[in-house]
């Protein structure tokens, strides 16, 4: 008698990641009344950082972007010191360190609305382009210059610095706040000038790039990903590859949204911990561990080559 067919394996939460991404994108921007009132939500939770690049000025945003908050803290540091105020932005630094120490860059793969948008647009059928590895180091330059150095060093007559990354670069802010606010607040439209057109052009370039390359903003520009990526090698959440089981078939590489070979650097700063590689590996070579729990995905219907 022929052996019975195996039942399909039950899906894990990692196999439904897109639903989590969509839920977080909606959840972080859930205050719909602001769109009808022509304002920005200013409830008691507004000052709380959210684990993703989500603009504070989005009309329905419930929390604050950690990068915007970090720039604001650094931009006001010199003024606070000049008037003997003990405000150093330790909450923001602590938030970034706590999330990074726990899970590294995982929020980029599961929570960040802008990362979700990049993955959606990349599904459009077009010829695809690789992102040169050298460009992945640009995000550290963006972090060092626009998020840290310029807000600290370039200040006005009162000692306040600007949020340079938000003002000059962040396409998420343009999409989530710049365009919506112009649509719902007519009194802002006469103020449109060079800066607004510059940010629109930059957003357009990024949106086009998202179609042709896998998560290029995350990999080359995003300062939040740059910070949390530094924790990947030391975070409590760990990726691992069993060299004895790995066949170097590159299925994990082809499925990876940031195009890394996890068997070369299991906890690369580029890894967004989306766990697609765990599901992709049919030989149980890729696993993750968090707080003593280890999981490996193995499809027993596929036999490893002898």
Buried (B, 14 or more C-beta within 10 A) or exposed (E): EEEEEEEEEEEEEBBEBEEBBEEBBEEBBEBEEBBEEBEBBEEEEBEEBBBBBBBBBBBBBBBBBBBBBBBBBBBBBBBBEEEEEEEBBEBBBEBBBEBBBBBBBBBBBBBBBBBBBBBBBBEEEEEEEEBEEEEBEEBBEBBEBBBBBBBBEEBEEEBBBBBBBBBBBBBBBBBBBBBBBBEBBEEBEEEEEEEBEBBBEBBEEBBEBBBBBBBBBBBBBBBBBBBBBBBBBEBEBBBBBBEEBBEEBEBBBEBBBBBBBBBEBBBBBBBBBBBBBBBBBBBBBBBBBBEEEEEBBBBEEEEEEE
